Amino acid sequence: MKNTGIAIAAPGGYALDDAALARGIARLEAQGCIVHNYYDAERKFQRFAATDDGRLAQLNAAAADPDCQIVIMLRGQYGISRILQRVDFRRMADSGKLFSGYSDVTAFHMGLYQATGRISFAGPMMCDDFIREEPVEYTLRQFWDCLRGPTHQVRGTAVGNPQVDVQGTLWGGNLAMVNHLVGTPFWPQIEGGILFLEDIAEHPYRVERMLLQLHYAGVLERQKAIVLGDFSGYKLGAHDNGYDFEAMLAFIRGLLPLPVLTGLPFGHVKERCTLPFGAQARLVTDIDGFDLTVSGYPTLP
């Protein structure tokens, strides 16, 4: 990563701890990275990192920076949706930058791929991946290993998965954001894909409802497999009467005409893999879990 140029842009929420952000930037610089920070804490607006115009300007400036190869989004939270129609995705793609982020940034990945076919990375953001007092080795190693290429592997551990050996286009991200874009101009028409999904603080019935919407819209039947990451942060109530995530999963597996796997180390968790959105992938299960091998995506020079 020595001499790698990194631009920081904030299309969504603002940093909750400015001192921690400064520490994260200093840590990257100490590792030999050249960091250009386009986020300005003084320009916060309501719950956003800046006004809509300001956040769009950050993205454009990061994409135009000739000294940066990577654009790392500051934070997710919410905000991409408000500027999605104004993002010049051709400009983003032609910049050659490797864009990284997850959660709310899922909408950026989808819009970029739909408009241009350019692959981006469901990967770490500055907050909180690069600013933690104790960096998470797995998350950062996954990121840098993936960007170095030319292939990337993720191991998922879970019991009870169906046996599969499939290949297809890897795509997905945050379930709420994927669901949010159905029927919009930012929806990528992917056939025979491997769809990865995660979410935070969504009760199992909400997860089921969103999966049913994708199913009823004809999206899921066109995929080869679904791989679920972390779904946590929700609270069950007494009225759920036995309906939990496992009950929801059993229902969905019985309904959908494709395999649904669990155990992907991805989501709103500390240990998170990096996944190139739009790359080619092979998914192979064994008795303990699965291997996801990814190829055909842009890497650092």
N, C-alpha and C positions, 0 to 999 in steps of 0.2 A: 504493500500500500504506500510505500515511500514515493513522495512527489505526486501522489494522486490528488487531483483537484476535486474538492467537494463543495457544492453549492447547497445552502440551506434555504428552503422556501416554506412558507406557512400558508397553505391554501385553506386551512381550517381553523382550529383553535390556537390559542396562544400558550406560551410556556407558563407553567404554574410556579416555577422556581427559576428566576433569572440567574441566580448564582450557580445553580446546578447546570444550567445550559452553558454558562461560561466555562465551567469545569469540564464539561463534555467536549467543548470545542478545543480547549487547551490540551486535553488528552489526545485527541486526534492529531493535533499539530505536533505533539511530542512524539507521535508515532511516524511522523514524516509527511502527513497529509497537509495539503494547502487548502484552508477552509475560507470560503467566501460566504458570509452570513447576510442574507437579504431580508431577514426578519428583524424588525425594530420594535422592541418592547414598548416604546413610547407611542406607538401608533395603534395600540389595541383599541378595538371598537366593539362595545357590547361583549358578547361571548366569543368574538372572533379575533384573530391575530391582527386584523386591520379591516378597513372597509372592503367591500367587494372589489372596488377598483384597485385598492392597495394590494390585496392578496393576489389578484390577477397579475399585477405589475411585478410582484415577486416571482411568480412562475415564469413570466416572460424574461425577466432579467437573468434568472438562473439558467434558463434554456439558452440564452444568448451568450453566456459567459464563455469565452474561448479558452479559459484556463481551467475549466472544470470538466471532468468526465462523468461525474455522478451528481444527481440531484437527490438529496435526502429530505423528505418532508419533515417539517418540525413536529407535527402532531396531527392526530385525526380529529376526534370529537365530532364536529359538524362544520360544514362550510363549502365543500366542493360543489354540492348540488346547486348553490346559489350562483355559481359562476360557470357552470358546465357548458352552457350554450355559448359562452364567450371565449372559451379556451380554443386557441388555434392549434388543433392537434397535429396538423401537417407541420406547423412550425416546431412543435415539440418533437415529432419524429425525426425531422430533418436535422435537428440539433445533434443527433447522435448520442445524447445523454442517456445514462442508465438511471431511470427514475425508481426510487424505492419508497415504499410506505404500505400501510395496511389499514384496516378498519374503514374510515370514511374515504380513504384514498382508493378504495376498490372502484369507485365510480370513475376516477381518473384512468385507472388501468383499462376499464371496460370501454370508455370513450376513445381512448388512444388506439386500442386494438381494433375497434369497430371502424374507425375512420381511416386508419393507415396500415393496420396489420403489424404495427411496431410492438415488440415485446417489452414489457416493463416488469418490475419486481415487487411481488408481495413480500416485503421484507421490512427491516427495522426502520424506525424513525428516530430522530434525535431524542424526543421525549417519549418513552423513558429509556430507550435501549442504550443510547450513548452517554447518558448523563448519570447513570446509577453510581452510587458510591462504590459498590462492588459490581463491576461489569459481569454479565452473564456470558461465560465463555462459549457455550453451545450456540447461542444466538449470533454472536459476532463471528464465530468461526464459520457457521453456516453461510453468513452473508459474504464474507470475503472469499471463501472457497467457491461459492456459486459464481461470483463475479469474475473470478479468475478462469473458470471453465476448464476445458470445453464442455464437460458434462458435470452433472451434479446429482448427488444421491441423498435421499431422505429415508430414514428407517422409522416406520411406525410400529408400535407395540400394542397389541390388543388380542384378546381371545374372542372366539365366536364369530369372526368375520367369514363371509362366504369366500370360497376359493376362486380366485380370478387370475388371469394372465391376459391383460389388455393393453393396447396402445392407442394413444389419441392426443389431441390438443389439451394441454393443461390450462385450466382457467377457473375463475371463481374469486373467493374472498369472503368478505363479510356478508352473511345471508341477508340481512336487512337491506344492504346497499344493492346486492344483486337483485333482490325482489323489487326494490325501488325503481329500477330501470327497465323492467319488463314493459314492452310496448312503446319505448321511447327511441329517439334516433341514436341513442348511445348504446343500444343493445347489440352485442356481437352475435351474429348467427353462426354458432359453432355446432357442427355435426360430428358425432362420434367422439366427443370430448371426455376428458376426465375432470369432473367438477369437484373442486375442493371448497368447503364451507366452514365457517365458524361464526360465533356471535357471543355477546356478553350480556348478562342480565335479561335474557329473554326466557320466560317460562316455557316449559316444554310444549304447551298448547300453542304458544305463539310461533315456536319453531315449526311445529306441525302445520300450522295454518299457512306459513310462508312456503313451506315445501309443497303443500297442496296447491298453492297458487301457481308455482312453477310447473307442477304436474298438470294442472288443468289448462295451462297455457301451452302445453305440448313441448315444453323445454326438456324435461327430464327423460322422456322416452327417446330422445335423439342422442343421449349420452351413453357412454359405455360403462361408466361407474361414477358413484358419488363417494367422496372421501371426507369424512367429518373430522374436524379438529376439535378445539375446546369449546364447550358450551357450558359456561358456569356463571356464577353471580346472581342466580335467581333464587327465589324462596318458595318452597312448596307450602301449601296450607292444608288444614284438616279436611277441607272440602274436596281436595284432589282425590281422596279416597283410593290411593294406590296408583293413581296416574302420575308417573314420574318420567324421567327421560328414557329409561329403559322400556317402559310401556309404550311411549310414543314411538321409539325406534322400532319396536316389534311391529307396531301397526304399519309404519311406513315401509318397512321391509316386506311386509305381506302384501302391500298395495302396489308398490312400484315395480315396473318390468325390467329393473336393472339392479345390480348389486350395490349395497350401501355398506361401506366400511367405516370403522371408527379407529381412533388411535393416531391420527395425524398430529404431530407436535406443532400445531399452528393455532393462533388465536390471540386473545388478550391474556397471555401468559408470559412469564419471564423467559422460559426456554422455548424459542420459536424458530422454526426452520424458515428458509428463504425459498420462494417458489416463483420461477419466471412465468408470468402470465402470458400465455400464447405459445409457449415452447412445446416441443414434442416430448411425450413421456410414456414410459412403460411402467405398469403397475402389476406387481407379482406378489401373491400372498404365500405364506407358509404357516406352519402350526402356531407360531408365536406372534405373527404380525404381517408386515408387508415391506417391500422395497419399492420406492418410487424413484426411477432413474430418468433424468431430464437431459435433453440435448437440443441443439439447434437454436440457441439463443445468443444475443450479443454479449460480449465479455469485455473486460478491460484490455486495452492494447498492451 
